[in-house]
Amino acid sequence: MILVVGKPAGNVICSEAKNENVDLIVTGARGLGTARRTILGSVSDYVVHHTHCPVCVVPPSAMKLDC
């Protein structure tokens, strides 16, 4: 586990993925609308556009467990 304070999460994820030479990043998405995502930013969106490896973004409905 890595804890970095004072840096954006997307930046840290991309940096650590490169340092660790990962093959795939899997991340979740909160399902924000376009307007909210534009205002608040999106870690998953940043990672998709700034990393060196493939990214799998799991939408909110796929994260629900049927128990």
Secondary structure, 3 states (H helix, E strand, C coil): CCCCCCCCHHHHHHHHHHHCCCCCEEEECCCCCHHHHHHHCCHHHHHHHHCCCCEEEECHHHHCCCC
